[in-house]
Amino acid sequence: MVKVYGIKNCDNVKKALRFFKNNNIDHELIDFKTTPVDCATIENWLQTVDLKTLFNTRGTTYRTLGLKAMDLTDEEKEAWLCKENMLIKRPVVEYDDRVFVAFDLTLYEGVFLS
């Protein structure tokens, strides 16, 4: 089963969920707001995906917290991801020990429809 991590009202999460539904791919949404992701899960993702990809510097949460001005180290960024899941770029998709970040139709078609 495909696990989709994110929040229900995120446009890219909606696109991913629609893709899986339209292609009859069994999936589950893990909503950051109701089921926060723990540090162990984030560390596991970082074994596959680099921190720059996972850490969302374009979102409202990043700006609101003033993190740009803090000039964070990678360790500090990882700690912030654990404290504030809304800093995780969405969606994060787990499938067959692989992790994909963001919605990319071409990638999804290649991975899930081939």
Biopython code that builds the backbone (N, CA, C, O; Angstrom):
import numpy as np
from Bio.PDB.StructureBuilder import StructureBuilder

atoms = [
    (1, "MET", "N", (0.838, -1.189, 0.000)),
    (1, "MET", "CA", (0.000, 0.000, 0.000)),
    (1, "MET", "C", (0.881, 1.250, 0.000)),
    (1, "MET", "O", (1.941, 1.287, 0.624)),
    (2, "VAL", "N", (0.418, 2.252, -0.705)),
    (2, "VAL", "CA", (1.107, 3.529, -0.786)),
    (2, "VAL", "C", (0.683, 4.376, 0.411)),
    (2, "VAL", "O", (-0.506, 4.500, 0.706)),
    (3, "LYS", "N", (1.662, 4.953, 1.092)),
    (3, "LYS", "CA", (1.365, 5.881, 2.184)),
    (3, "LYS", "C", (1.670, 7.293, 1.700)),
    (3, "LYS", "O", (2.755, 7.578, 1.194)),
    (4, "VAL", "N", (0.686, 8.163, 1.868)),
    (4, "VAL", "CA", (0.813, 9.558, 1.455)),
    (4, "VAL", "C", (0.769, 10.406, 2.723)),
    (4, "VAL", "O", (-0.217, 10.387, 3.459)),
    (5, "TYR", "N", (1.844, 11.148, 2.971)),
    (5, "TYR", "CA", (1.928, 12.019, 4.144)),
    (5, "TYR", "C", (1.726, 13.457, 3.697)),
    (5, "TYR", "O", (2.289, 13.888, 2.690)),
    (6, "GLY", "N", (0.925, 14.191, 4.445)),
    (6, "GLY", "CA", (0.681, 15.591, 4.124)),
    (6, "GLY", "C", (-0.514, 16.111, 4.890)),
    (6, "GLY", "O", (-0.828, 15.632, 5.979)),
    (7, "ILE", "N", (-1.183, 17.101, 4.307)),
    (7, "ILE", "CA", (-2.411, 17.631, 4.897)),
    (7, "ILE", "C", (-3.490, 17.659, 3.815)),
    (7, "ILE", "O", (-3.203, 17.860, 2.635)),
    (8, "LYS", "N", (-4.726, 17.454, 4.241)),
    (8, "LYS", "CA", (-5.849, 17.306, 3.311)),
    (8, "LYS", "C", (-6.044, 18.500, 2.390)),
    (8, "LYS", "O", (-6.424, 18.330, 1.231)),
    (9, "ASN", "N", (-5.789, 19.703, 2.886)),
    (9, "ASN", "CA", (-6.090, 20.886, 2.087)),
    (9, "ASN", "C", (-4.933, 21.369, 1.212)),
    (9, "ASN", "O", (-5.047, 22.419, 0.579)),
    (10, "CYS", "N", (-3.832, 20.636, 1.162)),
    (10, "CYS", "CA", (-2.688, 20.987, 0.313)),
    (10, "CYS", "C", (-2.993, 20.571, -1.135)),
    (10, "CYS", "O", (-3.384, 19.431, -1.387)),
    (11, "ASP", "N", (-2.814, 21.485, -2.065)),
    (11, "ASP", "CA", (-3.115, 21.201, -3.469)),
    (11, "ASP", "C", (-2.309, 20.025, -4.012)),
    (11, "ASP", "O", (-2.852, 19.185, -4.730)),
    (12, "ASN", "N", (-1.032, 19.954, -3.683)),
    (12, "ASN", "CA", (-0.210, 18.846, -4.191)),
    (12, "ASN", "C", (-0.591, 17.511, -3.573)),
    (12, "ASN", "O", (-0.499, 16.474, -4.230)),
    (13, "VAL", "N", (-1.014, 17.525, -2.331)),
    (13, "VAL", "CA", (-1.509, 16.299, -1.697)),
    (13, "VAL", "C", (-2.792, 15.867, -2.399)),
    (13, "VAL", "O", (-2.981, 14.685, -2.686)),
    (14, "LYS", "N", (-3.671, 16.824, -2.674)),
    (14, "LYS", "CA", (-4.919, 16.514, -3.386)),
    (14, "LYS", "C", (-4.623, 15.897, -4.752)),
    (14, "LYS", "O", (-5.282, 14.939, -5.156)),
    (15, "LYS", "N", (-3.638, 16.440, -5.463)),
    (15, "LYS", "CA", (-3.268, 15.899, -6.777)),
    (15, "LYS", "C", (-2.774, 14.460, -6.653)),
    (15, "LYS", "O", (-3.137, 13.600, -7.455)),
    (16, "ALA", "N", (-1.951, 14.207, -5.648)),
    (16, "ALA", "CA", (-1.425, 12.852, -5.445)),
    (16, "ALA", "C", (-2.563, 11.886, -5.117)),
    (16, "ALA", "O", (-2.640, 10.797, -5.687)),
    (17, "LEU", "N", (-3.437, 12.282, -4.206)),
    (17, "LEU", "CA", (-4.558, 11.416, -3.823)),
    (17, "LEU", "C", (-5.473, 11.150, -5.018)),
    (17, "LEU", "O", (-5.951, 10.030, -5.197)),
    (18, "ARG", "N", (-5.712, 12.160, -5.823)),
    (18, "ARG", "CA", (-6.543, 12.000, -7.021)),
    (18, "ARG", "C", (-5.874, 11.028, -8.003)),
    (18, "ARG", "O", (-6.540, 10.177, -8.593)),
    (19, "PHE", "N", (-4.551, 11.162, -8.173)),
    (19, "PHE", "CA", (-3.812, 10.258, -9.057)),
    (19, "PHE", "C", (-3.981, 8.811, -8.605)),
    (19, "PHE", "O", (-4.277, 7.934, -9.415)),
    (20, "PHE", "N", (-3.792, 8.564, -7.308)),
    (20, "PHE", "CA", (-3.906, 7.192, -6.805)),
    (20, "PHE", "C", (-5.336, 6.676, -6.935)),
    (20, "PHE", "O", (-5.548, 5.522, -7.311)),
    (21, "LYS", "N", (-6.310, 7.516, -6.629)),
    (21, "LYS", "CA", (-7.708, 7.104, -6.728)),
    (21, "LYS", "C", (-8.085, 6.807, -8.178)),
    (21, "LYS", "O", (-8.691, 5.775, -8.465)),
    (22, "ASN", "N", (-7.729, 7.706, -9.088)),
    (22, "ASN", "CA", (-8.078, 7.543, -10.508)),
    (22, "ASN", "C", (-7.426, 6.317, -11.134)),
    (22, "ASN", "O", (-7.930, 5.770, -12.115)),
    (23, "ASN", "N", (-6.300, 5.887, -10.560)),
    (23, "ASN", "CA", (-5.586, 4.729, -11.102)),
    (23, "ASN", "C", (-5.780, 3.476, -10.245)),
    (23, "ASN", "O", (-5.050, 2.494, -10.382)),
    (24, "ASN", "N", (-6.776, 3.532, -9.362)),
    (24, "ASN", "CA", (-7.118, 2.379, -8.512)),
    (24, "ASN", "C", (-5.908, 1.824, -7.761)),
    (24, "ASN", "O", (-5.720, 0.611, -7.680)),
    (25, "ILE", "N", (-5.099, 2.717, -7.219)),
    (25, "ILE", "CA", (-3.918, 2.331, -6.450)),
    (25, "ILE", "C", (-4.267, 2.475, -4.969)),
    (25, "ILE", "O", (-4.643, 3.551, -4.504)),
    (26, "ASP", "N", (-4.134, 1.375, -4.245)),
    (26, "ASP", "CA", (-4.451, 1.357, -2.819)),
    (26, "ASP", "C", (-3.521, 2.317, -2.080)),
    (26, "ASP", "O", (-2.300, 2.203, -2.181)),
    (27, "HIS", "N", (-4.092, 3.251, -1.347)),
    (27, "HIS", "CA", (-3.291, 4.268, -0.662)),
    (27, "HIS", "C", (-3.944, 4.683, 0.647)),
    (27, "HIS", "O", (-5.123, 4.429, 0.890)),
    (28, "GLU", "N", (-3.143, 5.326, 1.475)),
    (28, "GLU", "CA", (-3.608, 5.809, 2.770)),
    (28, "GLU", "C", (-3.005, 7.188, 2.998)),
    (28, "GLU", "O", (-1.820, 7.405, 2.745)),
    (29, "LEU", "N", (-3.828, 8.125, 3.480)),
    (29, "LEU", "CA", (-3.336, 9.459, 3.821)),
    (29, "LEU", "C", (-3.019, 9.507, 5.304)),
    (29, "LEU", "O", (-3.853, 9.157, 6.140)),
    (30, "ILE", "N", (-1.817, 9.939, 5.624)),
    (30, "ILE", "CA", (-1.438, 10.216, 7.010)),
    (30, "ILE", "C", (-1.348, 11.734, 7.111)),
    (30, "ILE", "O", (-0.432, 12.352, 6.568)),
    (31, "ASP", "N", (-2.301, 12.320, 7.806)),
    (31, "ASP", "CA", (-2.412, 13.773, 7.901)),
    (31, "ASP", "C", (-1.537, 14.285, 9.038)),
    (31, "ASP", "O", (-1.693, 13.871, 10.187)),
    (32, "PHE", "N", (-0.617, 15.185, 8.713)),
    (32, "PHE", "CA", (0.293, 15.753, 9.717)),
    (32, "PHE", "C", (-0.461, 16.393, 10.875)),
    (32, "PHE", "O", (0.017, 16.380, 12.009)),
    (33, "LYS", "N", (-1.633, 16.949, 10.599)),
    (33, "LYS", "CA", (-2.371, 17.667, 11.638)),
    (33, "LYS", "C", (-2.985, 16.725, 12.667)),
    (33, "LYS", "O", (-3.097, 17.082, 13.840)),
    (34, "THR", "N", (-3.383, 15.528, 12.245)),
    (34, "THR", "CA", (-4.008, 14.582, 13.171)),
    (34, "THR", "C", (-3.054, 13.485, 13.633)),
    (34, "THR", "O", (-3.236, 12.910, 14.706)),
    (35, "THR", "N", (-2.039, 13.199, 12.823)),
    (35, "THR", "CA", (-1.069, 12.158, 13.157)),
    (35, "THR", "C", (0.336, 12.694, 12.875)),
    (35, "THR", "O", (0.886, 12.434, 11.805)),
    (36, "PRO", "N", (0.920, 13.432, 13.809)),
    (36, "PRO", "CA", (2.257, 13.987, 13.575)),
    (36, "PRO", "C", (3.288, 12.893, 13.285)),
    (36, "PRO", "O", (3.228, 11.795, 13.839)),
    (37, "VAL", "N", (4.221, 13.220, 12.416)),
    (37, "VAL", "CA", (5.290, 12.297, 12.051)),
    (37, "VAL", "C", (6.409, 12.429, 13.075)),
    (37, "VAL", "O", (6.794, 13.541, 13.435)),
    (38, "ASP", "N", (6.929, 11.310, 13.542)),
    (38, "ASP", "CA", (7.986, 11.350, 14.552)),
    (38, "ASP", "C", (9.375, 11.471, 13.912)),
    (38, "ASP", "O", (9.538, 11.334, 12.700)),
    (39, "CYS", "N", (10.350, 11.729, 14.756)),
    (39, "CYS", "CA", (11.729, 11.920, 14.284)),
    (39, "CYS", "C", (12.283, 10.675, 13.602)),
    (39, "CYS", "O", (13.041, 10.784, 12.637)),
    (40, "ALA", "N", (11.917, 9.502, 14.087)),
    (40, "ALA", "CA", (12.414, 8.259, 13.486)),
    (40, "ALA", "C", (11.966, 8.147, 12.029)),
    (40, "ALA", "O", (12.742, 7.724, 11.173)),
    (41, "THR", "N", (10.726, 8.522, 11.748)),
    (41, "THR", "CA", (10.220, 8.484, 10.373)),
    (41, "THR", "C", (10.974, 9.485, 9.507)),
    (41, "THR", "O", (11.370, 9.169, 8.385)),
    (42, "ILE", "N", (11.170, 10.683, 10.025)),
    (42, "ILE", "CA", (11.893, 11.714, 9.277)),
    (42, "ILE", "C", (13.326, 11.270, 9.007)),
    (42, "ILE", "O", (13.829, 11.440, 7.896)),
    (43, "GLU", "N", (13.982, 10.706, 10.006)),
    (43, "GLU", "CA", (15.349, 10.201, 9.814)),
    (43, "GLU", "C", (15.375, 9.111, 8.750)),
    (43, "GLU", "O", (16.307, 9.045, 7.949)),
    (44, "ASN", "N", (14.360, 8.263, 8.741)),
    (44, "ASN", "CA", (14.268, 7.219, 7.722)),
    (44, "ASN", "C", (14.136, 7.830, 6.329)),
    (44, "ASN", "O", (14.802, 7.385, 5.393)),
    (45, "TRP", "N", (13.283, 8.845, 6.183)),
    (45, "TRP", "CA", (13.136, 9.520, 4.896)),
    (45, "TRP", "C", (14.459, 10.119, 4.441)),
    (45, "TRP", "O", (14.790, 10.084, 3.256)),
    (46, "LEU", "N", (15.212, 10.666, 5.385)),
    (46, "LEU", "CA", (16.477, 11.329, 5.042)),
    (46, "LEU", "C", (17.563, 10.344, 4.622)),
    (46, "LEU", "O", (18.629, 10.755, 4.165)),
    (47, "GLN", "N", (17.302, 9.052, 4.772)),
    (47, "GLN", "CA", (18.220, 8.040, 4.239)),
    (47, "GLN", "C", (18.087, 7.958, 2.716)),
    (47, "GLN", "O", (19.009, 7.524, 2.024)),
    (48, "THR", "N", (16.928, 8.379, 2.207)),
    (48, "THR", "CA", (16.622, 8.275, 0.780)),
    (48, "THR", "C", (16.576, 9.632, 0.087)),
    (48, "THR", "O", (16.981, 9.766, -1.067)),
    (49, "VAL", "N", (16.076, 10.636, 0.808)),
    (49, "VAL", "CA", (15.847, 11.965, 0.246)),
    (49, "VAL", "C", (16.745, 12.962, 0.967)),
    (49, "VAL", "O", (16.921, 12.879, 2.182)),
    (50, "ASP", "N", (17.314, 13.904, 0.216)),
    (50, "ASP", "CA", (18.176, 14.865, 0.905)),
    (50, "ASP", "C", (17.344, 15.919, 1.644)),
    (50, "ASP", "O", (16.184, 16.168, 1.316)),
    (51, "LEU", "N", (17.962, 16.514, 2.627)),
    (51, "LEU", "CA", (17.294, 17.473, 3.502)),
    (51, "LEU", "C", (16.755, 18.668, 2.728)),
    (51, "LEU", "O", (15.678, 19.177, 3.036)),
    (52, "LYS", "N", (17.496, 19.111, 1.732)),
    (52, "LYS", "CA", (17.072, 20.264, 0.941)),
    (52, "LYS", "C", (15.742, 19.979, 0.235)),
    (52, "LYS", "O", (14.916, 20.879, 0.082)),
    (53, "THR", "N", (15.539, 18.750, -0.186)),
    (53, "THR", "CA", (14.301, 18.358, -0.842)),
    (53, "THR", "C", (13.149, 18.279, 0.153)),
    (53, "THR", "O", (12.029, 18.681, -0.163)),
    (54, "LEU", "N", (13.415, 17.767, 1.346)),
    (54, "LEU", "CA", (12.367, 17.529, 2.335)),
    (54, "LEU", "C", (11.956, 18.795, 3.095)),
    (54, "LEU", "O", (10.797, 18.931, 3.486)),
    (55, "PHE", "N", (12.884, 19.706, 3.303)),
    (55, "PHE", "CA", (12.643, 20.906, 4.114)),
    (55, "PHE", "C", (12.012, 21.988, 3.248)),
    (55, "PHE", "O", (12.623, 22.456, 2.287)),
    (56, "ASN", "N", (10.793, 22.382, 3.589)),
    (56, "ASN", "CA", (10.041, 23.341, 2.787)),
    (56, "ASN", "C", (10.371, 24.777, 3.197)),
    (56, "ASN", "O", (9.938, 25.250, 4.248)),
    (57, "THR", "N", (11.137, 25.453, 2.360)),
    (57, "THR", "CA", (11.506, 26.845, 2.631)),
    (57, "THR", "C", (10.566, 27.828, 1.941)),
    (57, "THR", "O", (10.755, 29.040, 2.040)),
    (58, "ARG", "N", (9.551, 27.313, 1.242)),
    (58, "ARG", "CA", (8.655, 28.191, 0.492)),
    (58, "ARG", "C", (7.296, 28.365, 1.166)),
    (58, "ARG", "O", (6.462, 29.137, 0.693)),
    (59, "GLY", "N", (7.074, 27.661, 2.252)),
    (59, "GLY", "CA", (5.760, 27.682, 2.885)),
    (59, "GLY", "C", (5.584, 28.784, 3.916)),
    (59, "GLY", "O", (6.533, 29.451, 4.328)),
    (60, "THR", "N", (4.341, 28.943, 4.312)),
    (60, "THR", "CA", (3.959, 29.947, 5.304)),
    (60, "THR", "C", (4.631, 29.692, 6.648)),
    (60, "THR", "O", (5.071, 30.631, 7.311)),
    (61, "THR", "N", (4.710, 28.440, 7.047)),
    (61, "THR", "CA", (5.287, 28.101, 8.357)),
    (61, "THR", "C", (6.738, 28.559, 8.446)),
    (61, "THR", "O", (7.155, 29.110, 9.465)),
    (62, "TYR", "N", (7.504, 28.336, 7.390)),
    (62, "TYR", "CA", (8.913, 28.744, 7.353)),
    (62, "TYR", "C", (9.032, 30.259, 7.542)),
    (62, "TYR", "O", (9.866, 30.739, 8.310)),
    (63, "ARG", "N", (8.196, 30.989, 6.840)),
    (63, "ARG", "CA", (8.234, 32.458, 6.940)),
    (63, "ARG", "C", (7.756, 32.933, 8.308)),
    (63, "ARG", "O", (8.368, 33.813, 8.914)),
    (64, "THR", "N", (6.673, 32.355, 8.787)),
    (64, "THR", "CA", (6.085, 32.757, 10.070)),
    (64, "THR", "C", (7.065, 32.552, 11.222)),
    (64, "THR", "O", (7.159, 33.385, 12.124)),
    (65, "LEU", "N", (7.790, 31.440, 11.182)),
    (65, "LEU", "CA", (8.752, 31.139, 12.247)),
    (65, "LEU", "C", (10.056, 31.930, 12.115)),
    (65, "LEU", "O", (10.884, 31.913, 13.026)),
    (66, "GLY", "N", (10.240, 32.615, 11.001)),
    (66, "GLY", "CA", (11.442, 33.419, 10.795)),
    (66, "GLY", "C", (12.704, 32.579, 10.684)),
    (66, "GLY", "O", (13.772, 33.012, 11.118)),
    (67, "LEU", "N", (12.601, 31.394, 10.115)),
    (67, "LEU", "CA", (13.747, 30.481, 10.078)),
    (67, "LEU", "C", (14.849, 30.924, 9.115)),
    (67, "LEU", "O", (16.015, 30.585, 9.319)),
    (68, "LYS", "N", (14.503, 31.666, 8.085)),
    (68, "LYS", "CA", (15.527, 32.124, 7.141)),
    (68, "LYS", "C", (16.576, 32.977, 7.863)),
    (68, "LYS", "O", (17.772, 32.849, 7.604)),
    (69, "ALA", "N", (16.133, 33.821, 8.742)),
    (69, "ALA", "CA", (17.035, 34.715, 9.474)),
    (69, "ALA", "C", (17.926, 33.947, 10.450)),
    (69, "ALA", "O", (18.966, 34.456, 10.867)),
    (70, "MET", "N", (17.531, 32.737, 10.815)),
    (70, "MET", "CA", (18.303, 31.948, 11.780)),
    (70, "MET", "C", (19.499, 31.236, 11.158)),
    (70, "MET", "O", (20.372, 30.759, 11.882)),
    (71, "ASP", "N", (19.555, 31.155, 9.817)),
    (71, "ASP", "CA", (20.662, 30.500, 9.121)),
    (71, "ASP", "C", (20.966, 29.128, 9.747)),
    (71, "ASP", "O", (22.059, 28.895, 10.263)),
    (72, "LEU", "N", (19.989, 28.244, 9.690)),
    (72, "LEU", "CA", (20.045, 26.952, 10.366)),
    (72, "LEU", "C", (21.046, 25.987, 9.747)),
    (72, "LEU", "O", (21.249, 25.972, 8.533)),
    (73, "THR", "N", (21.665, 25.183, 10.602)),
    (73, "THR", "CA", (22.508, 24.083, 10.137)),
    (73, "THR", "C", (21.593, 22.928, 9.724)),
    (73, "THR", "O", (20.394, 22.957, 10.001)),
    (74, "ASP", "N", (22.146, 21.931, 9.075)),
    (74, "ASP", "CA", (21.339, 20.772, 8.686)),
    (74, "ASP", "C", (20.754, 20.068, 9.907)),
    (74, "ASP", "O", (19.610, 19.613, 9.870)),
    (75, "GLU", "N", (21.521, 19.975, 10.979)),
    (75, "GLU", "CA", (21.035, 19.335, 12.204)),
    (75, "GLU", "C", (19.857, 20.125, 12.790)),
    (75, "GLU", "O", (18.883, 19.539, 13.263)),
    (76, "GLU", "N", (19.955, 21.439, 12.753)),
    (76, "GLU", "CA", (18.871, 22.274, 13.262)),
    (76, "GLU", "C", (17.628, 22.165, 12.380)),
    (76, "GLU", "O", (16.505, 22.155, 12.885)),
    (77, "LYS", "N", (17.824, 22.084, 11.076)),
    (77, "LYS", "CA", (16.695, 21.907, 10.166)),
    (77, "LYS", "C", (15.986, 20.585, 10.447)),
    (77, "LYS", "O", (14.756, 20.531, 10.490)),
    (78, "GLU", "N", (16.757, 19.532, 10.637)),
    (78, "GLU", "CA", (16.164, 18.229, 10.937)),
    (78, "GLU", "C", (15.372, 18.283, 12.249)),
    (78, "GLU", "O", (14.287, 17.712, 12.348)),
    (79, "ALA", "N", (15.917, 18.966, 13.240)),
    (79, "ALA", "CA", (15.215, 19.120, 14.522)),
    (79, "ALA", "C", (13.907, 19.897, 14.331)),
    (79, "ALA", "O", (12.897, 19.571, 14.955)),
    (80, "TRP", "N", (13.923, 20.909, 13.482)),
    (80, "TRP", "CA", (12.706, 21.681, 13.210)),
    (80, "TRP", "C", (11.666, 20.813, 12.498)),
    (80, "TRP", "O", (10.472, 20.935, 12.773)),
    (81, "LEU", "N", (12.097, 19.950, 11.598)),
    (81, "LEU", "CA", (11.146, 19.053, 10.925)),
    (81, "LEU", "C", (10.428, 18.173, 11.937)),
    (81, "LEU", "O", (9.233, 17.905, 11.808)),
    (82, "CYS", "N", (11.172, 17.726, 12.949)),
    (82, "CYS", "CA", (10.573, 16.888, 14.001)),
    (82, "CYS", "C", (9.578, 17.679, 14.848)),
    (82, "CYS", "O", (8.530, 17.160, 15.233)),
    (83, "LYS", "N", (9.911, 18.938, 15.136)),
    (83, "LYS", "CA", (9.049, 19.774, 15.977)),
    (83, "LYS", "C", (7.840, 20.303, 15.221)),
    (83, "LYS", "O", (6.749, 20.427, 15.778)),
    (84, "GLU", "N", (8.044, 20.609, 13.964)),
    (84, "GLU", "CA", (7.014, 21.302, 13.181)),
    (84, "GLU", "C", (6.854, 20.609, 11.822)),
    (84, "GLU", "O", (7.507, 20.974, 10.845)),
    (85, "ASN", "N", (5.979, 19.612, 11.783)),
    (85, "ASN", "CA", (5.765, 18.830, 10.557)),
    (85, "ASN", "C", (5.327, 19.670, 9.366)),
    (85, "ASN", "O", (5.500, 19.251, 8.222)),
    (86, "MET", "N", (4.770, 20.832, 9.612)),
    (86, "MET", "CA", (4.330, 21.676, 8.502)),
    (86, "MET", "C", (5.511, 22.216, 7.688)),
    (86, "MET", "O", (5.312, 22.821, 6.634)),
    (87, "LEU", "N", (6.723, 22.003, 8.166)),
    (87, "LEU", "CA", (7.921, 22.381, 7.413)),
    (87, "LEU", "C", (8.335, 21.305, 6.411)),
    (87, "LEU", "O", (9.268, 21.501, 5.633)),
    (88, "ILE", "N", (7.641, 20.174, 6.431)),
    (88, "ILE", "CA", (7.951, 19.082, 5.502)),
    (88, "ILE", "C", (7.252, 19.370, 4.172)),
    (88, "ILE", "O", (6.053, 19.645, 4.131)),
    (89, "LYS", "N", (8.022, 19.302, 3.092)),
    (89, "LYS", "CA", (7.458, 19.504, 1.765)),
    (89, "LYS", "C", (6.472, 18.374, 1.486)),
    (89, "LYS", "O", (6.722, 17.221, 1.837)),
    (90, "ARG", "N", (5.351, 18.713, 0.854)),
    (90, "ARG", "CA", (4.274, 17.749, 0.685)),
    (90, "ARG", "C", (3.944, 17.515, -0.782)),
    (90, "ARG", "O", (4.163, 18.372, -1.638)),
    (91, "PRO", "N", (3.410, 16.324, -1.044)),
    (91, "PRO", "CA", (3.292, 15.169, -0.168)),
    (91, "PRO", "C", (4.599, 14.387, -0.095)),
    (91, "PRO", "O", (5.466, 14.504, -0.961)),
    (92, "VAL", "N", (4.715, 13.593, 0.953)),
    (92, "VAL", "CA", (5.784, 12.588, 1.030)),
    (92, "VAL", "C", (5.074, 11.261, 0.796)),
    (92, "VAL", "O", (4.097, 10.940, 1.473)),
    (93, "VAL", "N", (5.572, 10.497, -0.167)),
    (93, "VAL", "CA", (4.949, 9.226, -0.526)),
    (93, "VAL", "C", (5.934, 8.100, -0.260)),
    (93, "VAL", "O", (7.067, 8.120, -0.741)),
    (94, "GLU", "N", (5.484, 7.117, 0.515)),
    (94, "GLU", "CA", (6.285, 5.915, 0.775)),
    (94, "GLU", "C", (5.707, 4.770, -0.048)),
    (94, "GLU", "O", (4.502, 4.522, -0.034)),
    (95, "TYR", "N", (6.596, 4.073, -0.770)),
    (95, "TYR", "CA", (6.164, 2.939, -1.592)),
    (95, "TYR", "C", (7.352, 2.012, -1.817)),
    (95, "TYR", "O", (8.390, 2.439, -2.323)),
    (96, "ASP", "N", (7.203, 0.757, -1.445)),
    (96, "ASP", "CA", (8.258, -0.249, -1.651)),
    (96, "ASP", "C", (9.632, 0.221, -1.182)),
    (96, "ASP", "O", (10.593, 0.167, -1.950)),
    (97, "ASP", "N", (9.741, 0.674, 0.048)),
    (97, "ASP", "CA", (11.008, 1.149, 0.618)),
    (97, "ASP", "C", (11.595, 2.336, -0.141)),
    (97, "ASP", "O", (12.794, 2.601, -0.044)),
    (98, "ARG", "N", (10.769, 3.044, -0.887)),
    (98, "ARG", "CA", (11.202, 4.241, -1.596)),
    (98, "ARG", "C", (10.411, 5.423, -1.063)),
    (98, "ARG", "O", (9.305, 5.263, -0.545)),
    (99, "VAL", "N", (10.986, 6.604, -1.194)),
    (99, "VAL", "CA", (10.338, 7.827, -0.719)),
    (99, "VAL", "C", (10.382, 8.862, -1.838)),
    (99, "VAL", "O", (11.426, 9.110, -2.441)),
    (100, "PHE", "N", (9.220, 9.459, -2.098)),
    (100, "PHE", "CA", (9.106, 10.504, -3.107)),
    (100, "PHE", "C", (8.545, 11.753, -2.433)),
    (100, "PHE", "O", (7.631, 11.665, -1.613)),
    (101, "VAL", "N", (9.092, 12.906, -2.781)),
    (101, "VAL", "CA", (8.640, 14.158, -2.184)),
    (101, "VAL", "C", (8.100, 15.059, -3.288)),
    (101, "VAL", "O", (8.735, 15.240, -4.327)),
    (102, "ALA", "N", (6.914, 15.623, -3.045)),
    (102, "ALA", "CA", (6.209, 16.520, -3.956)),
    (102, "ALA", "C", (5.439, 15.694, -4.991)),
    (102, "ALA", "O", (5.649, 14.489, -5.129)),
    (103, "PHE", "N", (4.556, 16.363, -5.704)),
    (103, "PHE", "CA", (3.780, 15.692, -6.741)),
    (103, "PHE", "C", (4.443, 15.931, -8.080)),
    (103, "PHE", "O", (4.666, 17.073, -8.484)),
    (104, "ASP", "N", (4.759, 14.836, -8.767)),
    (104, "ASP", "CA", (5.366, 14.892, -10.096)),
    (104, "ASP", "C", (4.665, 13.835, -10.940)),
    (104, "ASP", "O", (4.953, 12.645, -10.812)),
    (105, "LEU", "N", (3.746, 14.263, -11.803)),
    (105, "LEU", "CA", (2.928, 13.341, -12.579)),
    (105, "LEU", "C", (3.770, 12.367, -13.397)),
    (105, "LEU", "O", (3.479, 11.171, -13.419)),
    (106, "THR", "N", (4.791, 12.852, -14.055)),
    (106, "THR", "CA", (5.646, 11.983, -14.883)),
    (106, "THR", "C", (6.312, 10.910, -14.032)),
    (106, "THR", "O", (6.344, 9.742, -14.417)),
    (107, "LEU", "N", (6.843, 11.301, -12.880)),
    (107, "LEU", "CA", (7.467, 10.338, -11.964)),
    (107, "LEU", "C", (6.440, 9.330, -11.465)),
    (107, "LEU", "O", (6.696, 8.126, -11.476)),
    (108, "TYR", "N", (5.303, 9.802, -11.038)),
    (108, "TYR", "CA", (4.248, 8.909, -10.529)),
    (108, "TYR", "C", (3.828, 7.903, -11.591)),
    (108, "TYR", "O", (3.675, 6.715, -11.305)),
    (109, "GLU", "N", (3.642, 8.386, -12.825)),
    (109, "GLU", "CA", (3.252, 7.465, -13.916)),
    (109, "GLU", "C", (4.322, 6.409, -14.128)),
    (109, "GLU", "O", (4.003, 5.235, -14.321)),
    (110, "GLY", "N", (5.585, 6.807, -14.095)),
    (110, "GLY", "CA", (6.681, 5.859, -14.294)),
    (110, "GLY", "C", (6.794, 4.839, -13.174)),
    (110, "GLY", "O", (7.090, 3.670, -13.423)),
    (111, "VAL", "N", (6.565, 5.266, -11.963)),
    (111, "VAL", "CA", (6.708, 4.383, -10.806)),
    (111, "VAL", "C", (5.473, 3.509, -10.584)),
    (111, "VAL", "O", (5.593, 2.305, -10.356)),
    (112, "PHE", "N", (4.295, 4.114, -10.650)),
    (112, "PHE", "CA", (3.077, 3.427, -10.236)),
    (112, "PHE", "C", (2.277, 2.791, -11.374)),
    (112, "PHE", "O", (1.418, 1.946, -11.121)),
    (113, "LEU", "N", (2.542, 3.182, -12.614)),
    (113, "LEU", "CA", (1.751, 2.654, -13.723)),
    (113, "LEU", "C", (2.555, 1.770, -14.669)),
    (113, "LEU", "O", (2.010, 1.281, -15.658)),
    (114, "SER", "N", (3.815, 1.556, -14.392)),
    (114, "SER", "CA", (4.616, 0.726, -15.317)),
    (114, "SER", "C", (4.747, -0.694, -14.821)),
    (114, "SER", "O", (5.385, -1.519, -15.475)),
]
sb = StructureBuilder()
sb.init_structure("model")
sb.init_model(0)
sb.init_chain("A")
sb.init_seg("    ")
for serial, (resi, resn, name, xyz) in enumerate(atoms, 1):
    if name == "N":
        sb.init_residue(resn, " ", resi, " ")
    sb.init_atom(name, np.array(xyz, "f"), 0.0, 1.0, " ", f" {name:<3s}", serial, name[0])
structure = sb.get_structure()
